[in-house]
Amino acid sequence: MNTQKASFLQDKIIGNLFFESSTRTHCSFQAAIQRAGGYNMNVQTQYSSMNKGESPEDTVKTMEQYCDGLIIRHPDIQFVHKCAEYSNVPIINAGNGNGEHPTQALLDLFTIKQSHMIDTSLKIAFTGDLKNSRTCHSLIRLLDRIHDDYLFYFISPHELRLGHAFLASLRNKYVCGTTLEEHMTELDILYMTRLQKERITDMTANIENVKITNELLNRGKDTMILMHPLPRNDEISVCCDTNKRSKYFDQMKYGVYVRMAIMEYMMNKKLKK
Ligand code: CP
């Protein structure tokens, strides 16, 4: 990876509190902190005093005493917002339950901008577990905010579709469906997600109709890009990894740059308070 070292986090300690599993978000934030000259303090929740009955709230209040900023992922949608109300240090939402994943949305937008003009009439499909995918919620809202001439395709099983209130809040046009094949040749961007098994109680839902193979991918436009926040299960065949349309490894790489930029903004904002 060719990233120049910056110094805006010099002498700063950033705390990582992941109360839910993560590989990309946790590690890319750690890489971003180190590349910006700062120090990481990681709470290993499985070895912390939460094992002695300490609450997540007290764990956050403890880390606030040691750190200049906190990065928090928690399965409860409200938790990170409550922390932001009482915290004296800036907090970044690294994923709150099936709510939002705002830093992923920014790195996704950065990825899209590498191949497409974002102020044009793009046709963008979101597939998989749209009900529970916080990455989709955040990216759809972000795209809907920056432009009003997109066409969204929301492809998911009936029980995993986006809610009525979410759909009603959009200003761009959208179509809802259950199969991907019929739209494949129209798309500029295909954003896939996995079945969020950790959030689904009714496991009758499946995403068999929204699996992608190289054969299906090659039916897309030459300029179409395939994105996925990862981790994946089996909704994208590994054969697609070397397809020129596949951008999910680029997304991971851009995550470091974008999270560096987010933390620079965060620290500047805090200093101006
Ligand atoms: N994209 C993403 O949030 O991945 P992790 O769950 O591995 O952090």
Residues whose N, C-alpha, C, O or C-beta is under 5 A from the ligand:
A	BS01	CP	S21 S22 T23 R24 T25 H26 P229 L230 P231
